[in-house]
Amino acid sequence: MKHSSEFLEIVEESRGRVTEITVENTFERIDEGANLIDVREDNEWDAGHAKGAIHLGRGIIERDIVEKFPDKGTELILYCGGGYRSALSADNLQKMGYTNVLSMAGGWKAWKDSGGEVEEG
């Protein structure tokens, strides 16, 4: 997908404030208890998602995160299609006081390419 320069600019600003991790690091952190959150749209989630992930789409994550994860120190790893929207969401969660938020570099594509387990529907 081609992204506008305006979108890429705000993503790069967000990336400067968030920590990105690889898929391999994500696998390790999940094994240690981290929560994996898919911030993609509903139709993207329905087409397939990382096994064990929680769906809190970009449009609602800021609204619903406190109810789902009231402890703002909980480790949260966000992913999207390619790592852009997850960086934006991670930045916003940090602004809300979450202290252990990470963005998975490469997103859903990187997850699948790395052999991550997938669920459909």
C-alpha positions in Angstrom: 0.0 0.0 0.0 1.3 3.4 -0.9 1.3 5.8 2.1 1.1 9.6 1.9 4.1 11.6 3.0 1.9 13.2 5.7 1.1 9.8 7.2 4.7 8.6 7.0 5.8 11.8 8.8 3.6 11.2 11.8 4.6 7.5 11.9 8.3 8.5 11.9 7.6 11.0 14.8 5.9 8.2 16.7 8.7 5.7 16.0 11.1 8.1 17.6 9.1 7.8 20.9 8.3 4.1 21.0 10.4 0.9 21.1 10.1 -1.4 18.2 11.0 -5.1 18.5 11.4 -7.9 16.0 9.1 -10.8 15.6 11.6 -13.1 17.1 11.8 -10.9 20.2 8.0 -10.9 20.2 7.9 -14.7 20.3 10.2 -14.7 23.3 8.3 -12.0 25.2 5.0 -13.8 24.6 6.5 -16.9 26.1 7.4 -14.8 29.1 3.8 -13.4 29.5 3.6 -10.4 27.2 0.2 -9.5 25.7 0.0 -9.3 21.9 -2.5 -6.8 20.6 -3.7 -6.6 16.9 -4.6 -3.0 16.1 -5.7 -3.7 12.5 -9.3 -3.2 11.2 -12.0 -5.8 11.9 -11.9 -7.2 8.3 -8.1 -7.6 8.5 -8.5 -9.5 11.9 -11.2 -11.7 10.5 -9.0 -12.7 7.5 -6.3 -14.0 9.9 -4.3 -12.9 12.9 -1.5 -14.0 15.2 -2.5 -17.0 17.4 -3.4 -15.8 20.9 -3.6 -12.1 20.0 -6.2 -9.8 21.4 -8.1 -7.5 18.9 -8.3 -3.9 19.9 -8.4 -2.0 16.6 -6.8 1.3 16.1 -10.1 3.0 16.1 -11.0 1.8 19.6 -7.8 0.9 21.4 -7.4 4.2 23.3 -11.1 4.0 24.4 -11.0 0.4 25.6 -7.4 -0.2 26.8 -7.9 0.8 30.4 -10.8 -1.5 30.9 -8.9 -4.4 29.3 -5.5 -3.6 30.9 -5.9 -1.4 34.0 -2.3 -2.0 35.1 -0.4 0.5 33.1 2.8 -1.5 33.6 1.5 -4.6 31.8 3.7 -5.5 28.8 1.8 -4.9 25.6 3.1 -5.6 22.1 1.1 -4.0 19.3 1.1 -5.1 15.7 -0.7 -4.0 12.5 -0.2 -4.8 8.9 3.4 -3.4 8.5 4.4 -1.6 11.7 3.0 1.8 11.0 -0.4 1.9 12.8 1.1 -0.1 15.8 3.7 2.7 16.3 1.0 5.3 16.3 -1.1 3.3 18.8 1.9 2.6 21.0 2.8 6.3 21.1 -0.8 7.2 22.2 -0.8 4.5 24.9 2.4 5.8 26.3 0.8 9.3 26.4 -2.0 7.6 28.4 0.5 6.4 31.0 1.4 2.9 29.8 5.0 2.3 30.5 5.7 -1.1 28.9 4.3 -0.7 25.3 6.2 -2.1 22.3 5.5 -2.0 18.5 6.3 -5.1 16.5 8.4 -4.1 13.5 7.1 -5.4 10.2 3.6 -6.2 11.6 1.4 -9.0 10.3 3.6 -9.6 7.2 6.7 -10.1 9.3 4.7 -12.5 11.7 3.6 -14.7 8.8 7.0 -14.6 7.1 8.6 -15.7 10.4 6.4 -18.7 10.7 4.3 -17.3 13.5 1.2 -19.3 14.3 -2.0 -18.0 12.7 -5.7 -18.1 13.5 -8.6 -17.3 11.2 -11.9 -15.7 12.0 
